[in-house]
């Protein structure tokens, strides 16, 4: 977990569970790209969780599957998805951090699963099992392959995707966008292109509801 994240535990009324909300420091909105255009927070190939919302509101998370703070935020994000299903478009973008030895391998495994239409299932599997494999110096690629097999994926296709340099390039393209947008740690959220800076879960929910009302 990056030191530029402040973890604030809160009990959210109606949620019935303790969640973690994060105050992320960085630049908000779209940043100029090398060609002078605006760098998008969401790209055409960005992964959507579930069906797109009809409310015109998009919440983007730059995440690292080996990040404990991301795993702590995961139940909160899932609750947001349940509460705002059909209203908000939820987007997950890869941001593997160099201090996490298997973050990149995990992202490659998720991207390989995504190529078989199993992005969300593998995304969830990573967070649900994180304590079992995270923060180990040896590669956990075999563990991730087991996850893919358990999801019923075609393993020859999965293995080929993991070995294909283009799969890693796809992961790193998300990371490069995050760096260009000023993302300094994970999880970092953008709501309709603006960096989310809140201190409580209630404030986070209020931002989403205000965006929907707007």
Phi, psi and omega per residue, in radians:
X1 nan 2.328 -3.103
X2 -1.244 2.554 3.131
X3 -1.279 -0.194 3.134
X4 -1.552 0.295 3.071
X5 -2.036 2.309 3.081
X6 -1.817 2.074 -3.100
X7 -1.579 2.167 3.140
X8 -2.119 1.905 3.134
X9 -1.391 2.407 -3.131
X10 -2.518 2.604 3.011
X11 -1.770 2.013 -3.039
X12 -1.631 2.157 3.138
X13 -1.033 2.272 3.131
X14 1.583 -0.320 3.136
X15 -1.456 -0.630 3.130
X16 1.283 0.362 3.083
X17 -2.669 2.786 3.086
X18 -1.514 2.315 -3.138
X19 -2.176 3.000 3.074
X20 -2.106 2.339 3.094
X21 -2.070 2.553 -2.988
X22 -2.149 2.402 3.059
X23 -1.732 1.949 -3.063
X24 -1.845 2.372 3.135
X25 -1.846 2.297 -3.139
X26 3.017 -2.947 -3.141
X27 -1.653 2.443 -3.094
X28 -1.697 2.878 3.048
X29 1.297 -2.850 -3.127
X30 -1.592 2.436 3.116
X31 -1.810 2.687 3.097
X32 -1.097 2.419 3.056
X33 -1.572 3.080 -3.076
X34 -1.065 -0.523 -3.112
X35 -1.601 0.160 3.080
X36 1.622 -0.144 3.115
X37 -1.465 3.097 3.129
X38 -1.501 2.329 3.119
X39 -1.408 2.116 -3.083
X40 -1.313 2.539 3.036
X41 -1.339 -0.501 3.090
X42 -2.139 2.340 3.070
X43 -1.904 2.941 -3.106
X44 -1.024 -0.619 -3.093
X45 -1.654 0.150 3.109
X46 -1.125 2.560 -3.061
X47 -1.476 2.158 3.065
X48 -1.633 2.452 3.062
X49 -1.653 2.024 -3.110
X50 1.278 -2.848 -3.115
X51 -1.420 2.559 3.087
X52 -1.048 2.528 3.104
X53 -1.386 2.729 -3.136
X54 -1.716 0.017 -3.102
X55 -1.524 -0.014 3.121
X56 1.299 0.222 -3.121
X57 -1.915 2.374 -3.118
X58 -2.223 2.226 3.059
X59 -1.942 2.112 -3.115
X60 -1.944 2.333 3.050
X61 -2.064 2.176 2.935
X62 -1.564 2.126 -2.951
X63 -2.364 2.806 3.105
X64 -2.298 2.085 -3.053
X65 -1.152 -0.304 3.126
X66 -1.697 -0.015 -3.117
X67 -1.399 2.164 3.141
X68 -1.144 -0.610 3.118
X69 -1.145 -0.659 3.093
X70 -1.131 -0.730 3.116
X71 -1.118 -0.638 3.105
X72 -1.186 -0.589 3.134
X73 -1.373 -0.357 -3.058
X74 -0.926 -0.840 3.120
X75 -1.077 -0.609 3.109
X76 -1.134 -0.775 3.118
X77 -1.094 -0.732 3.113
X78 -1.088 -0.653 3.102
X79 -1.174 -0.720 3.069
X80 -1.037 -0.715 3.133
X81 -1.105 -0.713 3.129
X82 -1.172 -0.764 -3.080
X83 -1.243 -0.485 -3.057
X84 -2.084 0.466 3.096
X85 -1.035 2.329 -3.133
X86 1.445 -0.143 -3.134
X87 -1.897 -0.802 -3.035
X88 -1.944 2.417 3.011
X89 -1.577 2.137 -3.129
X90 -1.807 2.227 -3.075
X91 -2.165 2.340 3.089
X92 -1.991 2.255 3.127
X93 -2.199 2.470 -3.067
X94 -1.270 2.388 3.061
X95 -2.537 1.087 -3.131
X96 -1.132 2.243 -3.086
X97 -1.636 2.533 -3.070
X98 -1.126 -0.390 -3.133
X99 -1.384 -0.075 -3.112
X100 -1.914 1.926 -2.956
X101 -1.092 -0.457 -3.108
X102 -2.037 0.214 -3.138
X103 -1.093 -0.748 -3.118
X104 -1.198 -0.762 3.091
X105 -1.032 -0.713 3.140
X106 -1.110 -0.776 -3.137
X107 -1.124 -0.696 3.094
X108 -1.095 -0.713 3.112
X109 -1.099 -0.733 3.125
X110 -1.158 -0.718 3.128
X111 -1.148 -0.661 3.082
X112 -1.111 -0.680 3.075
X113 -1.167 -0.647 3.141
X114 -1.047 -0.570 3.136
X115 -1.172 -0.228 3.038
X116 -1.933 0.322 3.094
X117 1.357 0.343 -3.057
X118 -2.069 0.545 -3.135
X119 -1.003 -0.930 -3.037
X120 -1.115 -0.716 -3.134
X121 -1.101 -0.710 -3.133
X122 -1.298 -0.661 3.059
X123 -0.969 -0.844 -3.140
X124 -1.146 -0.703 -3.132
X125 -1.064 -0.693 -3.134
X126 -1.055 -0.811 -3.109
X127 -1.250 -0.668 -3.119
X128 -1.157 -0.437 -3.095
X129 -1.931 0.071 -2.987
X130 -0.864 -0.756 -3.126
X131 -1.059 -0.375 -3.088
X132 -1.363 -0.487 -2.998
X133 -2.182 -0.244 -2.994
X134 -1.323 2.757 3.040
X135 1.017 0.669 3.022
X136 -2.022 2.344 -3.038
X137 -1.219 -0.561 -3.141
X138 -1.315 2.636 -3.118
X139 -1.062 2.401 3.084
X140 -1.818 0.346 -3.098
X141 -1.023 -0.637 3.135
X142 -1.173 -0.629 3.081
X143 -1.109 -0.786 -3.135
X144 -1.138 -0.624 3.076
X145 -1.087 -0.647 3.076
X146 -1.101 -0.654 3.078
X147 -1.068 -0.796 -3.123
X148 -1.076 -0.714 3.127
X149 -1.129 -0.708 3.116
X150 -1.118 -0.455 3.101
X151 -1.454 -0.040 3.108
X152 1.389 0.405 -3.138
X153 -1.302 2.744 3.006
X154 -1.248 1.984 -2.963
X155 -1.301 -0.531 3.071
X156 -1.127 -0.730 3.109
X157 -1.178 -0.716 3.113
X158 -1.079 -0.840 -3.129
X159 -1.051 -0.704 3.132
X160 -1.138 -0.677 3.135
X161 -1.170 -0.742 3.113
X162 -1.070 -0.679 -3.105
X163 -1.366 -0.320 -3.086
X164 -1.312 2.117 3.123
X165 -0.989 -0.433 -3.128
X166 -1.139 -0.484 3.132
X167 -1.194 -0.794 3.068
X168 -1.125 -0.684 3.116
X169 -1.042 -0.664 3.115
X170 -1.117 -0.715 3.088
X171 -1.091 -0.830 -3.072
X172 -1.230 -0.400 3.077
X173 -1.156 -0.642 3.043
X174 -1.122 -0.808 -3.127
X175 -1.049 -0.742 -3.135
X176 -1.107 -0.678 3.072
X177 -1.105 -0.747 3.126
X178 -1.035 -0.793 3.128
X179 -1.082 -0.731 -3.136
X180 -1.162 -0.488 3.122
X181 -1.473 -0.043 3.116
X182 1.606 0.205 3.102
X183 -1.164 2.189 -3.068
X184 -2.001 -0.107 -3.132
X185 -2.956 3.070 -3.129
X186 -2.218 2.574 -0.062
X187 -1.412 2.552 3.007
X188 -2.162 2.299 -3.077
X189 -1.985 2.516 3.005
X190 -2.173 2.259 3.078
X191 -1.929 1.986 -3.087
X192 0.890 0.758 3.044
X193 1.495 -0.062 -3.124
X194 -1.920 2.402 3.128
X195 -1.074 2.293 3.102
X196 -1.447 2.098 3.100
X197 -2.223 1.732 -3.100
X198 -2.370 2.859 3.127
X199 -2.020 -0.186 3.113
X200 -2.421 2.780 3.086
X201 -1.108 -0.659 3.126
X202 -1.023 -0.727 3.130
X203 -1.128 -0.656 3.119
X204 -1.080 -0.855 3.139
X205 -1.086 -0.718 3.123
X206 -1.065 -0.667 3.103
X207 -1.075 -0.772 -3.139
X208 -1.116 -0.789 -3.124
X209 -1.139 -0.647 3.087
X210 -1.140 -0.677 3.117
X211 -1.132 -0.679 3.110
X212 -1.176 -0.654 -3.141
X213 -1.260 -0.474 -3.096
X214 -1.273 nan nan
